Amino acid sequence: MIYSEKVMEHFQNPRNVGKIEDADGVGEVGNPVCGDMMTFYIKVENNRLVDIKFQTFGCGAAIAVSSMVSEIAMGKTIEEALKITNKMVAEELGGLPKNKLHCSNLGADALHKAIEDYLQKQSQKEEDEKAEKTVSEKEKPREISCPYCEGPLKGLEEYCRACQIELEECPECGLPRKKGDKCPHCGATRVRV
Amino acid sequence: MRRAYLDHIAATPVAPEVQKAMEPFLGVKFGNPQSLHFIGQEAREAIENAREQVASLINSRPEEIIFTSSGSEANNLALKGLALAYQKKGNHLLLSSTEHQSVLHSGKFLEKLGFEVETLPVDSYGRVDPDEVRRAIKPQTILVAVMMANSEVGTIQAFKEIAFICAEKEVLFHTDGVAYVGNLPVDVESFPVSSLSLAGHQFYGPMGVGALFVKKGTRLFPLVDGGIQEGGRRAGTENVAGIVGLGRAAFLAKEKMKDWQKKIIPLRDQLISELPRQVEQVILTGHPQDRLPYHASFCIQFIEGEAMLLNLDLKGIAASSGSACTSRALKASHVLLAMGLDHALAQGSIVFSLINGNTKEDIDYLLEVFPPIITRLRKMSPLYAQFKEGQK
């Protein structure tokens, strides 16, 4: 057999095969021309990889490497997982034939790519949240009330049902005032053109 | 555990009578055929007897047979030996794109020497169009090489038709018969062929011995210089036991070929019709009818060949694959790519090649264990997941 016992064991009983539908990060490497393709899915909680799944199209080494990478990385922090090297994976597998070493490169690469994807999504999320905040502040509908009776108003140019006066938006401060009257907020008398 | 050997293309088992014929030459009959003494002459006679046996298999004259160390060496000798001998006539060579590497790489070597080497395209079954050969032959063309049959996809070429075109155009025609000779009848008198290669391990003879038929009157530049062995066309002390084995195997093949075919063809056909019925997205590679009697080759979509071979091996089944991962060089099969298959599909290559002695039970066993292996590997494959999503 060209492979070590450990490789064959992982090849026959690969751990963590599959897909995480709501993955926090996805990493895809390889293509059919080079022979192998791997996709890693990760789930992160409190900066730890709480779930890892993979799909692999490739040879025995590629499958064993994927399985081993998922096993090593499971439960590790993002920082620890990023430190997993190709060499480490090959060593854990009891060595790989020389011409199959590139498969071990793919394994760690796919995991790291999934983590990068996660980190990118995280920073994107933070940015989005920030952006959302500023947007919400700007567009938060101001509570408007009639300056004369303090009854609620739906819009700026409303007829106040409570005190039965017609209101308009003050061209100076943008708040409601009695149509054609002096603004009770800013005292402006200018009429909107 | 049950075992089934389905890797004819790698090597056929040595027939008991072949082994028996070889044994004395690995022991008591150790003489050098070039020696004048009785023990040398014994070996010499054995070699000449083997030469007659091989010649008889392809209906040539004994003196037209050159023993080599392998089919690869025979192909090298043909390509380089003929090109160098006829270089004053021209420098253009035509090789089919699905030739064995020993032919294609010999072509590359000749390119370095200044020859112009052109490859002939093949159709999706791996066949060269004889008309294409006719069109591609130039005034400078000296040699055309199209194999008899391809070992990866089993397709049999229209080698006779191509040979007649070459004869008409006065161009040499070499054909690689390694996968074909000993399994199907060959008569070199029935078509104008300049040279033809064959190898022992493809028809129940030993490995490490082959032969090149070179038509009488054809000049050949030797590649191994030295003594006068093989009429000065291939120096080096002979592999007497191997040659004796090759001769005995040729004798056996001539006698038994028809019986082998009768047994093997129904098994091949069972496999070819059953596997695609049991598993979705399985493609037969090579020609459905014009194929080697022992050959059933497929591409299993979405998974890779080496992973299949390892799983089959664990179940006691020996097979082959043309996938990139299986090859030491990690390159996809040039044969499958030349036939227009994409890389992903070529990765799913699997070749089952039968030997005399295989039974229906072997095929039944394969059909029992192989589909679950495919299912298991597909469950891991991102390509299969994509395919399934696409189907929804």
Chai-1 contact restraints between the chains, C-beta under 6 A:
chainA,res_idxA,chainB,res_idxB,connection_type,confidence,min_distance_angstrom,max_distance_angstrom,comment,restraint_id
A,V17,B,M380,contact,1.0,0.0,6.0,A-B,restraint_1
A,P32,B,H343,contact,1.0,0.0,6.0,A-B,restraint_2
A,P32,B,A344,contact,1.0,0.0,6.0,A-B,restraint_3
A,P32,B,Q347,contact,1.0,0.0,6.0,A-B,restraint_4
A,V33,B,H343,contact,1.0,0.0,6.0,A-B,restraint_5
A,G35,B,A324,contact,1.0,0.0,6.0,A-B,restraint_6
A,G35,B,C325,contact,1.0,0.0,6.0,A-B,restraint_7
A,G35,B,L330,contact,1.0,0.0,6.0,A-B,restraint_8
A,M37,B,P382,contact,1.0,0.0,6.0,A-B,restraint_9
A,T39,B,P382,contact,1.0,0.0,6.0,A-B,restraint_10
A,Q55,B,P382,contact,1.0,0.0,6.0,A-B,restraint_11
A,Q55,B,A385,contact,1.0,0.0,6.0,A-B,restraint_12
A,T56,B,M380,contact,1.0,0.0,6.0,A-B,restraint_13
A,F57,B,S381,contact,1.0,0.0,6.0,A-B,restraint_14
A,F57,B,P382,contact,1.0,0.0,6.0,A-B,restraint_15
A,F57,B,L383,contact,1.0,0.0,6.0,A-B,restraint_16
A,G58,B,E304,contact,1.0,0.0,6.0,A-B,restraint_17
A,C59,B,E304,contact,1.0,0.0,6.0,A-B,restraint_18
A,C59,B,E306,contact,1.0,0.0,6.0,A-B,restraint_19
A,C59,B,A307,contact,1.0,0.0,6.0,A-B,restraint_20
A,C59,B,C325,contact,1.0,0.0,6.0,A-B,restraint_21
A,G60,B,E306,contact,1.0,0.0,6.0,A-B,restraint_22
A,G60,B,A307,contact,1.0,0.0,6.0,A-B,restraint_23
A,G60,B,L310,contact,1.0,0.0,6.0,A-B,restraint_24
A,N99,B,R328,contact,1.0,0.0,6.0,A-B,restraint_25
